[in-house]
Amino acid sequence: MNSLKKVRIVGAGLLGTSLGLALKSQGVVVDFSDLNPTHLALARDLVGFTSSSQSELSPELVVIATPSAAFREIIREEFRLNPQAIFIDLASTKTESILEVEMITDLAPLFCGTHPMAGRENGGPHGARSDLFLGRPWVLSPTSTTQQDVLSYVEDLVRSLGAIPIMMSAPEHDRAVALISHLPQLTSSLLAKQLSGGPETWLALSGQGLRDTTRIAASDPHLWTGIIFENREQLRPLLVGLRGDLDALIAGLDQPGVTETLLKDGRHGRSMIPGKHGGKSREYTYLPIVIEDQAGQLASLFNECAKILVNVEDLTIEHSPGQFTGLITLALSKKDAELLSQHLLASGWNVHAPRQGQ
């Protein structure tokens, strides 16, 4: 995407501002439009845009990064202002926006619907990150008349941001995100809602499990209300299925076999989520290492990994304030875990017995 000089992003939220930061790092001039003056000012400051930033340039790409409810009005106005540009959107649902674009004959060949499968519970430009899209799938849903050179352009853009372009029709996309994004959001919110009446002394006992399962319940309610409404027909049967499983569990609480079956089915479903780089989920070996609370320990540990060419897939760090030691747990293949364990023990590191799986 070395030829890309200027991009206009309508919507200075999390995705729009993160895209702006990523493009800015490639030397692209990025300007924003947003009805929220606070968001607009912050996004422009983050990407260093001023009124003199090559203001004479027309944008080669216009990105609609607003909630879908505003799409119809915005896309028509932006096409009127920038008829020479390529257009994409970043909305969480695709069917309605594609239908809207296909009603504008001259725009449809220049438009490709997209949805980066990335986000955070911290919304707005305050949560923006230039690396938000690295390694993430990015769905492309072209119109029925999207030009091939436009589609290739958008694919190149996505790859330049470190994301993985995936072609998918708008209806299939909406069914997919209902299952893997919208249902989890509602499930997390339903669980978190149950905490409202809990005594503070009980909530103070909360561990990582509760924090993990309710993390996305902190998401923007206004944003998600619109998303859920737009995709309600795809989401409805999934919620009915969830309710059926919950009813069966309630009815079978006196039968341990019912609970065990549910837990096994849940474990199986969890194992189907792809692992690193989209491949089949792997059962890692976890290697615990106790380190001293002093500067440079973590860097030294990774230097040891590099010396023997082992690949660390993931890591966790457990350390409490005032504690003189910390626990680093590395996720590796079984072979790498055995190799690293032997190497670190021989080098004087405080390594403990590895464990399989979670």
SERO-4910 file (N, C-alpha, C, O; in steps of 0.05 Angstrom, whole numbers):
BEGIN
 pado doro    nc1    nc2    nc3   cac1   cac2   cac3    cc1    cc2    cc3    oc1    oc2    oc3
  Met    A     16    -24      0      0      0      0     17     25      0      9     46     11
  Asn    A     41     24    -12     59     47    -12     47     71    -27     55     94    -22
  Ser    A     28     66    -46     17     88    -62     -5    103    -47    -13    124    -56
  Leu    A    -15     92    -25    -36    105    -10    -26    130      4     -7    129     20
  Lys    A    -38    153     -3    -28    178      9    -47    190     29    -38    200     50
  Lys    A    -74    188     25    -92    200     44   -117    183     47   -128    173     27
  Val    A   -126    181     71   -150    166     78   -168    183     95   -159    198    113
  Arg    A   -194    182     89   -214    195    106   -229    174    121   -240    156    109
  Ile    A   -230    177    148   -244    158    165   -267    172    178   -263    191    194
  Val    A   -291    163    173   -315    175    185   -323    158    209   -333    136    206
  Gly    A   -318    169    232   -322    154    257   -297    150    272   -280    133    265
  Ala    A   -293    165    294   -268    164    309   -271    148    334   -265    156    356
  Gly    A   -282    123    330   -285    105    352   -260     87    355   -239     93    345
  Leu    A   -264     64    368   -241     46    372   -230     36    346   -205     38    341
  Leu    A   -247     25    328   -237     13    303   -226     35    284   -205     32    273
  Gly    A   -241     56    281   -233     77    263   -207     90    272   -189     94    255
  Thr    A   -204     96    297   -179    108    307   -156     89    306   -133     97    299
  Ser    A   -161     63    312   -139     43    310   -130     41    281   -106     38    276
  Leu    A   -149     41    262   -141     40    234   -125     64    227   -105     62    213
  Gly    A   -133     88    236   -118    112    231    -90    111    242    -71    119    228
  Leu    A    -86    100    266    -59     98    277    -42     79    261    -18     84    256
  Ala    A    -54     56    252    -39     37    236    -30     49    209     -8     44    200
  Leu    A    -48     64    197    -42     76    171    -21     99    175     -3    102    158
  Lys    A    -24    114    196     -5    135    202     23    124    204     42    137    195
  Ser    A     26    101    216     53     89    219     65     81    193     89     77    191
  Gln    A     48     80    171     58     74    145     62    100    128     67     98    104
  Gly    A     59    123    141     63    148    127     39    159    113     42    178     97
  Val    A     16    147    118     -9    157    105    -20    180    120    -20    180    145
  Val    A    -30    200    106    -44    223    118    -72    214    124    -87    204    106
  Val    A    -80    216    149   -107    207    158   -122    230    170   -113    244    187
  Asp    A   -147    233    160   -164    253    172   -190    239    181   -198    219    170
  Phe    A   -202    251    202   -226    239    213   -249    258    211   -246    282    208
  Ser    A   -273    246    212   -298    261    215   -314    247    237   -317    223    236
  Asp    A   -325    263    255   -341    251    277   -358    272    289   -350    295    292
  Leu    A   -383    265    296   -401    285    308   -394    291    337   -402    311    348
  Asn    A   -378    273    349   -369    277    376   -343    293    376   -322    282    368
  Pro    A   -344    318    384   -319    335    381   -296    325    398   -273    329    391
  Thr    A   -302    313    421   -281    303    438   -267    280    425   -242    279    424
  His    A   -282    261    414   -270    239    399   -254    248    375   -232    239    370
  Leu    A   -266    267    360   -253    278    336   -226    291    343   -206    286    330
  Ala    A   -225    307    364   -201    321    371   -179    301    380   -156    304    373
  Leu    A   -187    281    396   -167    262    405   -156    245    382   -132    241    380
  Ala    A   -174    236    365   -165    219    342   -146    235    324   -125    225    316
  Arg    A   -153    260    319   -135    277    302   -108    282    315    -87    281    302
  Asp    A   -108    286    341    -83    290    355    -66    265    354    -41    266    351
  Leu    A    -79    242    357    -64    217    357    -50    211    331    -28    201    331
  Val    A    -63    219    309    -50    214    283    -35    238    272    -24    238    250
  Gly    A    -35    260    288    -20    283    281    -31    299    257    -16    311    242
  Phe    A    -58    298    254    -69    313    231    -74    342    238    -84    348    260
  Thr    A    -67    359    220    -73    388    222    -86    397    197    -86    382    177
  Ser    A    -98    420    197   -111    430    173    -92    433    149   -101    435    126
  Ser    A    -66    434    155    -47    436    133    -35    410    125    -17    410    107
  Ser    A    -44    388    136    -32    361    130    -41    352    102    -60    337     99
  Gln    A    -27    363     82    -33    356     54    -63    358     49    -76    341     36
  Ser    A    -75    380     59   -104    384     57   -114    385     28   -137    381     23
  Glu    A    -95    391      9   -103    393    -18   -109    365    -31   -121    364    -52
  Leu    A    -99    344    -17   -103    317    -28   -132    308    -24   -143    311     -3
  Ser    A   -143    295    -45   -168    282    -41   -163    254    -31   -143    241    -39
  Pro    A   -180    243    -14   -176    217     -3   -179    195    -25   -198    196    -40
  Glu    A   -160    177    -25   -163    154    -43   -181    132    -32   -192    116    -46
  Leu    A   -183    133     -5   -200    113      9   -217    127     29   -206    144     45
  Val    A   -242    121     30   -260    131     51   -270    107     67   -280     88     56
  Val    A   -267    109     93   -274     87    111   -298     96    128   -296    116    143
  Ile    A   -320     81    127   -343     87    144   -341     70    169   -344     46    168
  Ala    A   -334     83    191   -329     69    216   -349     77    238   -342     80    261
  Thr    A   -374     82    229   -395     91    248   -414     67    254   -413     47    239
  Pro    A   -430     69    274   -451     49    278   -469     47    253   -472     66    239
  Ser    A   -480     23    248   -495     18    224   -519     36    221   -528     41    199
  Ala    A   -530     45    243   -555     61    242   -550     87    227   -569     98    215
  Ala    A   -526     96    226   -519    121    213   -509    117    184   -504    136    170
  Phe    A   -507     92    176   -494     86    151   -507     98    126   -494    109    109
  Arg    A   -534     95    124   -548    103    100   -543    132     93   -536    139     70
  Glu    A   -545    150    112   -542    178    107   -512    185    101   -506    200     84
  Ile    A   -494    172    117   -466    179    114   -455    170     87   -440    185     74
  Ile    A   -461    145     79   -449    135     55   -457    151     30   -441    155     12
  Arg    A   -482    160     30   -491    177      7   -477    203      7   -469    213    -15
  Glu    A   -474    216     30   -460    242     31   -431    240     24   -420    256     10
  Glu    A   -418    219     34   -389    215     29   -384    209      0   -364    218    -12
  Phe    A   -402    194    -13   -398    188    -41   -403    213    -58   -389    217    -78
  Arg    A   -421    230    -49   -425    256    -63   -399    273    -62   -392    286    -81
  Leu    A   -386    273    -38   -363    290    -34   -338    278    -47   -320    292    -55
  Asn    A   -336    251    -48   -311    238    -57   -318    216    -77   -313    192    -72
  Pro    A   -329    223   -100   -337    203   -120   -314    188   -132   -318    167   -145
  Gln    A   -289    198   -129   -266    185   -140   -254    163   -122   -236    148   -130
  Ala    A   -264    161    -97   -251    144    -77   -261    115    -78   -283    110    -89
  Ile    A   -246     98    -65   -255     71    -59   -267     73    -31   -258     88    -14
  Phe    A   -288     57    -26   -303     58     -1   -303     31     13   -307     10      0
  Ile    A   -299     31     39   -303      7     56   -318     16     81   -318     39     88
  Asp    A   -330     -4     95   -341      2    121   -329    -18    141   -316    -38    132
  Leu    A   -333    -14    167   -322    -31    187   -344    -42    205   -338    -52    227
  Ala    A   -369    -41    196   -391    -47    214   -392    -77    221   -382    -94    207
  Ser    A   -405    -82    244   -407   -109    255   -427   -127    241   -426   -152    244
  Thr    A   -445   -116    225   -463   -131    208   -460   -121    179   -452    -98    175
  Lys    A   -466   -138    160   -460   -132    133   -484   -131    114   -484   -117     94
  Thr    A   -504   -147    120   -526   -150    100   -540   -124     94   -544   -117     70
  Glu    A   -548   -108    114   -562    -84    109   -545    -63     95   -555    -49     77
  Ser    A   -520    -61    102   -503    -41     89   -498    -48     59   -498    -31     42
  Ile    A   -494    -74     53   -491    -82     25   -516    -76      9   -514    -66    -13
  Leu    A   -539    -82     20   -564    -76      6   -567    -47      1   -576    -38    -21
  Glu    A   -559    -30     20   -561     -1     17   -543      9     -5   -551     25    -21
  Val    A   -518     -1     -5   -499      7    -25   -508     -1    -53   -504     14    -72
  Glu    A   -519    -25    -56   -527    -35    -82   -550    -19    -94   -556    -22   -118
  Met    A   -563     -2    -78   -584     16    -88   -571     40   -101   -585     56   -115
  Ile    A   -545     45    -97   -531     68   -109   -513     57   -131   -490     49   -126
  Thr    A   -523     56   -155   -511     42   -177   -482     49   -181   -465     32   -185
  Asp    A   -475     75   -180   -448     84   -186   -428     77   -163   -404     75   -167
  Leu    A   -439     75   -139   -422     69   -115   -415     40   -113   -393     33   -105
  Ala    A   -434     22   -118   -431     -6   -113   -405    -18   -124   -392    -34   -110
  Pro    A   -396    -11   -148   -371    -22   -158   -346    -13   -143   -325    -26   -144
  Leu    A   -348     10   -129   -326     21   -114   -326     14    -85   -309     24    -70
  Phe    A   -345     -2    -76   -349     -8    -48   -343    -37    -42   -350    -55    -57
  Cys    A   -331    -42    -18   -328    -69     -8   -334    -68     22   -321    -54     37
  Gly    A   -354    -83     30   -360    -85     59   -338   -100     73   -328   -120     62
  Thr    A   -330    -91     96   -309   -105    111   -316   -105    141   -331    -89    151
  His    A   -304   -124    155   -307   -125    185   -282   -137    197   -278   -161    196
  Pro    A   -265   -120    209   -242   -131    223   -251   -145    249   -265   -133    265
  Met    A   -243   -170    252   -251   -185    276   -232   -180    298   -216   -197    307
  Ala    A   -233   -155    308   -215   -146    329   -230   -125    345   -248   -111    335
  Gly    A   -223   -122    370   -236   -102    386   -226   -104    415   -210   -122    422
  Arg    A   -236    -86    431   -230    -86    460   -256    -78    475   -274    -66    463
  Glu    A   -257    -84    500   -279    -74    516   -278    -44    521   -298    -32    528
  Asn    A   -254    -33    518   -251     -4    520   -256      9    494   -240      8    475
  Gly    A   -279     22    492   -287     34    466   -276     62    463   -262     73    480
  Gly    A   -283     74    439   -274    101    434   -245    103    426   -231     84    428
  Pro    A   -236    127    419   -208    131    411   -189    127    434   -165    123    430
  His    A   -199    128    459   -182    124    482   -170     96    483   -148     92    494
  Gly    A   -184     77    472   -175     49    472   -160     41    447   -152     18    444
  Ala    A   -156     60    428   -145     54    402   -116     44    404   -100     54    421
  Arg    A   -109     25    387    -82     14    386    -74     10    357    -90      0    341
  Ser    A    -50     17    350    -41     14    322    -38    -15    314    -38    -22    291
  Asp    A    -34    -33    334    -30    -61    329    -55    -78    333    -53   -102    336
  Leu    A    -78    -65    334   -103    -79    341   -109   -101    321   -122   -121    328
  Phe    A   -101    -98    296   -109   -116    275    -89   -138    269    -94   -156    252
  Leu    A    -66   -137    282    -44   -156    276    -53   -184    280    -62   -191    302
  Gly    A    -51   -201    260    -58   -229    262    -87   -235    264    -95   -259    267
  Arg    A   -105   -215    261   -133   -219    264   -147   -224    237   -138   -213    217
  Pro    A   -168   -241    236   -183   -244    211   -197   -217    205   -206   -203    223
  Trp    A   -200   -212    179   -214   -187    170   -232   -196    147   -222   -202    125
  Val    A   -258   -196    152   -277   -206    132   -281   -185    110   -285   -161    116
  Leu    A   -282   -194     85   -288   -178     62   -314   -188     50   -316   -211     42
  Ser    A   -334   -170     48   -360   -177     36   -366   -158     13   -378   -137     18
  Pro    A   -357   -164    -11   -361   -146    -34   -391   -145    -42   -406   -163    -35
  Thr    A   -398   -124    -56   -424   -123    -69   -425   -141    -93   -404   -153   -100
  Ser    A   -448   -144   -105   -450   -161   -129   -435   -149   -153   -430   -162   -173
  Thr    A   -428   -123   -151   -414   -109   -174   -387    -97   -166   -376    -82   -181
  Thr    A   -377   -104   -143   -350    -93   -135   -329   -100   -156   -326   -124   -163
  Gln    A   -315    -80   -165   -295    -85   -185   -272   -102   -174   -265   -100   -150
  Gln    A   -260   -118   -191   -238   -136   -182   -214   -120   -172   -201   -128   -153
  Asp    A   -208    -97   -185   -185    -81   -176   -191    -68   -149   -172    -64   -134
  Val    A   -216    -62   -144   -223    -51   -118   -220    -72    -96   -209    -67    -75
  Leu    A   -229    -97   -102   -227   -119    -83   -197   -125    -77   -190   -129    -54
  Ser    A   -181   -125    -98   -152   -130    -95   -139   -108    -78   -122   -114    -61
  Tyr    A   -148    -83    -83   -138    -60    -67   -144    -64    -38   -126    -59    -21
  Val    A   -168    -72    -31   -176    -75     -3   -162    -99      9   -153    -97     32
  Glu    A   -158   -120     -6   -143   -143      5   -114   -135     11   -104   -142     32
  Asp    A   -102   -119     -6    -75   -110     -1    -74    -92     24    -55    -94     40
  Leu    A    -94    -75     26    -95    -58     50    -96    -74     76    -81    -69     95
  Val    A   -113    -94     76   -117   -110    100    -90   -125    107    -82   -126    130
  Arg    A    -77   -136     86    -52   -150     91    -31   -131    101    -14   -138    117
  Ser    A    -31   -106     91    -11    -87     99    -14    -80    129      5    -70    142
  Leu    A    -37    -84    140    -42    -79    168    -37   -103    186    -41   -102    210
  Gly    A    -27   -124    174    -20   -148    189    -44   -166    194    -42   -185    210
  Ala    A    -67   -161    181    -91   -177    185    -93   -197    163    -78   -197    144
  Ile    A   -113   -215    165   -116   -237    147   -143   -234    133   -164   -238    145
  Pro    A   -143   -227    107   -169   -223     93   -183   -250     88   -171   -270     80
  Ile    A   -209   -250     93   -226   -274     89   -251   -266     74   -266   -249     83
  Met    A   -255   -278     51   -278   -272     35   -303   -286     46   -301   -310     53
  Met    A   -325   -272     49   -349   -283     60   -373   -267     51   -372   -242     51
  Ser    A   -394   -280     43   -418   -265     36   -430   -251     60   -425   -259     83
  Ala    A   -445   -230     55   -457   -214     77   -475   -232     95   -472   -231    119
  Pro    A   -493   -248     84   -510   -265    101   -494   -285    118   -500   -289    141
  Glu    A   -474   -297    106   -458   -316    121   -442   -302    143   -441   -312    165
  His    A   -431   -279    137   -418   -263    158   -436   -258    181   -428   -261    204
  Asp    A   -460   -249    176   -478   -242    198   -486   -267    215   -490   -264    239
  Arg    A   -489   -290    202   -494   -314    217   -470   -322    234   -472   -330    257
  Ala    A   -446   -318    223   -421   -325    237   -417   -308    262   -412   -318    283
  Val    A   -420   -281    259   -415   -264    282   -436   -266    303   -431   -260    326
  Ala    A   -460   -274    295   -481   -279    315   -472   -301    334   -476   -299    359
  Leu    A   -458   -321    324   -449   -344    340   -424   -337    356   -422   -343    380
  Ile    A   -404   -325    343   -378   -322    355   -373   -295    368   -352   -292    382
  Ser    A   -391   -276    365   -387   -250    376   -412   -240    392   -409   -232    415
  His    A   -435   -240    379   -458   -228    391   -470   -245    414   -478   -234    434
  Leu    A   -471   -271    410   -480   -289    431   -461   -287    456   -471   -285    478
  Pro    A   -435   -288    452   -417   -285    475   -421   -259    490   -419   -258    515
  Gln    A   -425   -237    475   -430   -211    488   -454   -212    506   -453   -203    529
  Leu    A   -476   -223    496   -501   -224    513   -497   -244    536   -507   -238    558
  Thr    A   -484   -266    531   -479   -285    553   -462   -273    575   -468   -277    599
  Ser    A   -441   -258    568   -425   -245    587   -441   -224    603   -438   -222    627
  Ser    A   -457   -209    589   -473   -188    602   -494   -201    621   -499   -190    643
  Leu    A   -506   -223    612   -526   -237    629   -512   -247    655   -524   -244    677
  Leu    A   -489   -258    652   -474   -267    676   -467   -244    694   -471   -245    719
  Ala    A   -456   -223    683   -448   -200    699   -472   -187    713   -469   -177    735
  Lys    A   -495   -187    700   -519   -176    712   -526   -190    739   -537   -177    757
  Gln    A   -520   -215    741   -526   -230    765   -510   -221    789   -517   -226    812
  Leu    A   -488   -207    784   -471   -197    805   -481   -172    819   -472   -165    840
  Ser    A   -501   -159    806   -509   -133    816   -518   -133    845   -513   -114    860
  Gly    A   -531   -155    854   -541   -156    881   -522   -170    901   -529   -174    924
  Gly    A   -498   -177    891   -480   -192    908   -466   -174    928   -458   -152    922
  Pro    A   -463   -183    953   -449   -167    974   -420   -162    965   -407   -179    953
  Glu    A   -410   -139    973   -383   -131    965   -362   -151    977   -342   -156    965
  Thr    A   -369   -162   1000   -350   -181   1012   -348   -206    995   -327   -219    995
  Trp    A   -370   -214    982   -369   -237    964   -353   -230    939   -336   -246    930
  Leu    A   -359   -207    927   -346   -200    902   -316   -196    906   -301   -199    887
  Ala    A   -308   -189    930   -279   -186    936   -264   -213    933   -240   -213    931
  Leu    A   -279   -235    933   -267   -261    930   -263   -269    900   -252   -290    895
  Ser    A   -271   -252    882   -271   -259    854   -243   -266    844   -224   -253    850
  Gly    A   -243   -288    828   -218   -296    816   -217   -291    786   -234   -277    776
  Gln    A   -197   -302    773   -193   -296    745   -216   -307    728   -223   -296    707
  Gly    A   -228   -329    737   -250   -341    721   -273   -322    717   -283   -319    695
  Leu    A   -281   -309    738   -303   -290    736   -294   -266    719   -310   -256    703
  Arg    A   -270   -257    723   -261   -234    708   -259   -240    678   -266   -224    661
  Asp    A   -251   -265    671   -249   -273    643   -277   -274    630   -281   -264    608
  Thr    A   -296   -286    644   -322   -291    632   -339   -266    632   -359   -265    617
  Thr    A   -332   -245    647   -348   -221    646   -333   -197    634   -343   -175    634
  Arg    A   -309   -202    623   -293   -180    612   -308   -163    592   -309   -139    594
  Ile    A   -321   -176    572   -334   -161    551   -360   -149    560   -373   -134    545
  Ala    A   -369   -156    584   -393   -142    595   -388   -113    600   -407    -97    604
  Ala    A   -363   -105    600   -356    -76    604   -358    -60    578   -352    -37    578
  Ser    A   -367    -73    556   -368    -60    530   -390    -38    530   -407    -37    548
  Asp    A   -389    -21    510   -408      2    507   -436     -8    503   -442    -19    481
  Pro    A   -455     -3    521   -483    -12    518   -496      0    494   -511    -14    480
  His    A   -491     26    488   -505     39    466   -496     27    439   -513     21    422
  Leu    A   -470     22    436   -460     10    412   -472    -18    408   -481    -25    386
  Trp    A   -472    -34    429   -480    -62    427   -511    -64    424   -520    -84    412
  Thr    A   -526    -45    434   -555    -46    430   -561    -45    400   -578    -60    390
  Gly    A   -547    -28    385   -551    -26    357   -543    -51    342   -556    -60    324
  Ile    A   -520    -62    350   -510    -87    337   -529   -110    341   -535   -124    322
  Ile    A   -538   -114    365   -556   -136    371   -583   -132    356   -593   -152    345
  Phe    A   -593   -108    354   -618   -103    340   -615   -110    310   -632   -122    298
  Glu    A   -592   -101    298   -588   -105    270   -586   -135    263   -594   -143    241
  Asn    A   -575   -151    281   -571   -179    275   -590   -197    291   -584   -221    296
  Arg    A   -613   -187    299   -631   -201    317   -641   -227    305   -645   -247    320
  Glu    A   -646   -228    279   -658   -252    267   -637   -275    266   -645   -298    268
  Gln    A   -612   -268    263   -591   -289    264   -586   -298    293   -578   -321    298
  Leu    A   -590   -280    312   -584   -285    340   -606   -300    354   -601   -316    373
  Arg    A   -631   -296    345   -654   -307    360   -652   -338    363   -655   -347    386
  Pro    A   -647   -353    342   -646   -383    346   -623   -391    365   -625   -412    378
  Leu    A   -601   -377    365   -579   -383    383   -587   -379    412   -580   -395    429
  Leu    A   -602   -358    417   -611   -352    444   -632   -373    453   -632   -381    476
  Val    A   -648   -382    434   -668   -403    441   -653   -428    448   -660   -442    467
  Gly    A   -632   -435    433   -616   -459    439   -603   -457    466   -601   -476    481
  Leu    A   -592   -433    472   -579   -429    498   -599   -432    520   -593   -444    541
  Arg    A   -623   -421    517   -644   -424    537   -652   -453    541   -657   -462    563
  Gly    A   -653   -468    519   -659   -497    521   -638   -512    538   -645   -529    554
  Asp    A   -613   -506    533   -592   -519    549   -593   -511    578   -588   -527    596
  Leu    A   -599   -485    583   -602   -476    611   -625   -489    625   -623   -497    648
  Asp    A   -648   -492    611   -671   -505    623   -665   -534    629   -673   -545    650
  Ala    A   -650   -548    611   -643   -576    615   -624   -578    639   -627   -598    654
  Leu    A   -606   -560    642   -588   -560    665   -603   -557    691   -598   -571    711
  Ile    A   -621   -537    692   -637   -532    716   -653   -557    723   -654   -565    747
  Ala    A   -666   -569    703   -682   -593    708   -665   -616    717   -675   -634    731
  Gly    A   -640   -617    709   -623   -640    715   -603   -636    737   -584   -652    739
  Leu    A   -606   -615    753   -585   -609    774   -583   -632    794   -562   -635    806
  Asp    A   -604   -647    798   -603   -670    816   -590   -695    804   -588   -715    816
  Gln    A   -583   -692    778   -571   -715    764   -543   -707    755   -540   -693    735
  Pro    A   -522   -716    769   -495   -708    762   -488   -713    733   -471   -699    722
  Gly    A   -500   -734    721   -493   -740    694   -501   -718    675   -487   -713    655
  Val    A   -523   -704    681   -531   -682    663   -511   -659    664   -503   -648    644
  Thr    A   -501   -653    688   -481   -632    691   -455   -640    678   -443   -624    664
  Glu    A   -447   -665    681   -422   -675    669   -424   -673    639   -404   -665    626
  Thr    A   -447   -681    628   -450   -680    598   -447   -651    588   -434   -646    568
  Leu    A   -460   -632    602   -458   -604    594   -429   -595    595   -419   -581    577
  Leu    A   -414   -602    617   -387   -593    620   -369   -605    598   -351   -592    588
  Lys    A   -374   -630    592   -358   -643    570   -364   -630    543   -346   -625    528
  Asp    A   -390   -625    538   -397   -612    513   -385   -584    511   -376   -576    490
  Gly    A   -384   -570    534   -372   -543    534   -342   -545    529   -331   -528    514
  Arg    A   -329   -564    541   -301   -568    537   -295   -574    507   -275   -564    496
  His    A   -312   -591    495   -308   -597    467   -312   -573    450   -296   -568    432
  Gly    A   -333   -557    455   -337   -533    440   -314   -514    442   -305   -502    422
  Arg    A   -303   -511    466   -280   -493    470   -256   -503    454   -241   -486    444
  Ser    A   -253   -529    452   -229   -540    437   -231   -535    407   -211   -537    393
  Met    A   -255   -528    397   -259   -523    369   -250   -495    360   -247   -490    336
  Ile    A   -245   -478    380   -236   -451    373   -207   -453    362   -190   -465    375
  Pro    A   -202   -442    338   -175   -445    326   -154   -433    344   -159   -415    360
  Gly    A   -130   -444    342   -108   -434    357    -93   -413    343   -104   -399    325
  Lys    A    -68   -409    349    -51   -389    337    -50   -391    307    -49   -413    296
  His    A    -52   -368    293    -51   -366    264    -75   -380    251    -73   -388    228
  Gly    A    -97   -384    266   -121   -396    255   -120   -426    252   -139   -438    242
  Gly    A    -98   -439    261    -97   -468    259   -113   -482    280   -126   -469    297
  Lys    A   -112   -508    280   -127   -524    299   -117   -518    327    -92   -515    332
  Ser    A   -135   -515    346   -127   -509    374   -109   -531    384   -114   -555    381
  Arg    A    -87   -523    397    -67   -542    406    -68   -545    436    -75   -526    451
  Glu    A    -61   -569    445    -58   -574    473    -29   -568    480    -11   -583    474
  Tyr    A    -24   -545    493      3   -537    500     13   -551    525     -3   -562    541
  Thr    A     39   -551    528     51   -558    553     59   -532    567     71   -515    555
  Tyr    A     53   -531    593     57   -506    608     80   -510    627     80   -528    644
  Leu    A    100   -492    624    125   -495    639    127   -472    660    130   -449    652
  Pro    A    124   -478    686    126   -457    707    155   -451    714    171   -469    718
  Ile    A    161   -426    716    188   -417    723    186   -395    743    173   -374    739
  Val    A    199   -398    766    199   -378    787    223   -360    783    246   -369    780
  Ile    A    218   -333    781    240   -314    777    240   -294    800    221   -290    813
  Glu    A    263   -282    803    266   -261    824    254   -235    814    254   -229    790
  Asp    A    244   -219    832    232   -193    825    254   -172    822    259   -156    840
  Gln    A    267   -173    799    287   -153    793    288   -149    762    280   -166    747
  Ala    A    298   -125    755    299   -117    727    314   -137    710    335   -147    718
  Gly    A    304   -142    686    319   -157    666    314   -187    667    324   -201    649
  Gln    A    299   -197    687    295   -226    689    279   -237    666    286   -258    655
  Leu    A    258   -223    658    241   -234    636    256   -233    610    255   -252    594
  Ala    A    272   -211    605    288   -210    581    308   -232    580    313   -244    559
  Ser    A    321   -238    603    341   -259    604    328   -286    598    340   -303    585
  Leu    A    304   -290    608    290   -315    603    285   -319    573    289   -341    562
  Phe    A    276   -298    559    271   -300    531    297   -303    515    297   -315    493
  Asn    A    319   -292    525    345   -297    512    352   -326    513    363   -337    494
  Glu    A    346   -339    536    351   -368    538    334   -384    518    344   -403    506
  Cys    A    309   -375    514    292   -389    495    303   -386    467    303   -405    451
  Ala    A    313   -361    460    324   -356    434    349   -373    429    354   -381    406
  Lys    A    365   -377    450    390   -392    446    386   -420    435    401   -430    419
  Ile    A    364   -432    444    359   -460    436    336   -462    416    326   -484    410
  Leu    A    327   -439    406    307   -437    385    280   -450    392    269   -464    375
  Val    A    271   -446    416    244   -456    423    224   -433    419    231   -410    423
  Asn    A    200   -441    411    179   -421    405    159   -419    427    145   -439    433
  Val    A    158   -396    440    139   -392    462    112   -383    450    111   -362    436
  Glu    A     91   -398    454     65   -392    443     49   -372    459     34   -356    448
  Asp    A     53   -372    485     38   -354    503     52   -354    530     69   -371    535
  Leu    A     45   -335    547     56   -334    574     37   -321    593     20   -304    584
  Thr    A     39   -327    618     24   -313    639     44   -305    661     64   -319    665
  Ile    A     38   -283    674     56   -274    696     39   -270    721     19   -256    720
  Glu    A     47   -283    742     33   -280    768     53   -267    787     74   -278    793
  His    A     45   -243    797     63   -230    816     46   -210    832     32   -194    821
  Ser    A     49   -212    859     35   -194    877     53   -172    886     77   -176    889
  Pro    A     42   -148    892     59   -126    902     73   -134    928     61   -146    946
  Gly    A     99   -128    930    114   -135    953    125   -163    953    141   -170    971
  Gln    A    117   -179    933    127   -207    932    155   -207    919    159   -193    899
  Phe    A    173   -222    930    201   -221    921    206   -239    897    227   -239    885
  Thr    A    186   -256    891    188   -274    868    163   -271    851    142   -262    860
  Gly    A    166   -280    826    143   -281    808    142   -307    794    163   -321    791
  Leu    A    118   -315    784    115   -341    770    109   -335    741     89   -322    734
  Ile    A    127   -343    723    123   -341    695    116   -369    684    130   -389    689
  Thr    A     94   -371    670     86   -397    659     86   -394    629     71   -378    618
  Leu    A    103   -410    616    105   -409    586     89   -431    574     90   -454    583
  Ala    A     75   -425    552     60   -445    537     77   -453    513     84   -436    496
  Leu    A     84   -479    510    101   -488    489     91   -515    478     73   -527    490
  Ser    A    102   -524    456     97   -551    448    110   -570    468    128   -562    483
  Lys    A    102   -595    469    113   -614    488    143   -617    484    158   -618    504
  Lys    A    152   -618    459    180   -622    453    196   -597    462    217   -600    475
  Asp    A    186   -573    456    200   -549    464    201   -546    495    220   -536    506
  Ala    A    179   -554    508    178   -552    537    199   -569    550    212   -561    569
  Glu    A    202   -594    540    222   -612    551    250   -601    546    267   -602    563
  Leu    A    255   -591    522    281   -581    514    288   -556    532    310   -554    542
  Leu    A    269   -538    534    274   -514    550    277   -520    579    294   -508    593
  Ser    A    261   -538    590    264   -546    618    292   -556    624    304   -547    644
  Gln    A    302   -574    608    329   -584    612    350   -562    610    368   -561    626
  His    A    347   -545    590    366   -523    586    366   -504    610    388   -496    619
  Leu    A    342   -496    619    341   -476    641    351   -488    667    365   -475    683
  Leu    A    344   -513    672    354   -526    697    385   -528    697    397   -523    717
  Ala    A    396   -534    674    425   -535    672    438   -507    675    461   -505    682
  Ser    A    422   -487    670    433   -459    671    426   -446    698    433   -423    702
  Gly    A    414   -461    717    409   -451    743    383   -437    748    379   -425    769
  Trp    A    364   -440    729    338   -428    733    320   -445    750    324   -469    752
  Asn    A    301   -432    764    283   -446    782    259   -456    767    238   -443    766
  Val    A    262   -479    754    241   -490    736    226   -512    751    238   -528    765
  His    A    199   -512    748    183   -533    761    171   -552    740    173   -547    716
  Ala    A    159   -573    749    149   -594    732    128   -583    712    109   -569    720
  Pro    A    130   -589    687    111   -579    667     84   -594    670     83   -616    681
  Arg    A     63   -582    660     37   -595    661     25   -593    633     31   -576    617
  Gln    A      7   -612    627     -6   -614    601    -33   -599    602    -46   -597    622
  Gly    A    -41   -589    578    -68   -576    576    -69   -551    593    -49   -538    599
  Gln    A    -95   -545    600   -100   -520    616    -89   -523    644    -92   -504    659
***
